[in-house]
Amino acid sequence: MSALTDIWNTIHGIITGSDAIALVIMAVIAIAVAWFSQGMGSLLNSVLIALVVNGVITVIRHVVQGGSKVDFGTVLSTDWHNAMIMPTQTLLAYAIIFGVVIGIVGAIKSVLGR
């Protein structure tokens, strides 16, 4: 039960601790991936695509926020290093968040499509 509580606390920390722009980006990515997915059978693939797109958008956001003073290679290597040392629990929490949102949007899409 402690592992579930830890994952829930991580999910709660991501949702409440992130800035509004990051949450909007995550929501847009999840809705777009859900809209173009084939259904609930491809939920795992959709979540993996959403995680990769979120990582790419995060790198682009860091470069844009840095302005002209930021070197793209430095930002890319720093973000890659941060991704490699990210705890598995955090990655799982992001996957659960994307999975839930993609599942809900996919279910709404399938209901409205009938």
PyMOL commands that set and color helices and strands:
alter all, ss='L'
color gray80, all
select helices_A, chain A and resi 2-17+20-36+40-69+72-84+88-112
alter helices_A, ss='H'
color red, helices_A
deselect
rebuild
show_as cartoon
